[in-house]
Amino acid sequence: MRGGRWLWINARKRIAMDILEIDVCKQRLDVALLFGKRCRQAVFANTEVGFGELLRWLGQHRPAPGRPSACLHGGQPATGGLM
């Protein structure tokens, strides 16, 4: 994987790292999954049903074929301060 993201286990061992970004809105979850040089995007309702759909969607797209040991790193972007 050239130019990709890696998680270093020690000085000689590394594994691929996929990135999941979730932008949480009042009504929906905007999701982006980056793996290798590819990106998948989806939108789900911000409900229990939508969360279940998100988990099923992740199951369809991870682990990436040929990379069953890839690590998934999740994050949520900062959207501003609370008052």
Summary of the structure (lengths in Angstrom):
residues: 83
radius of gyration: 14.7
end to end distance: 43.3
largest distance: 46.6
contacts: 187
relative contact order: 0.25
helix: 17%
strand: 42%
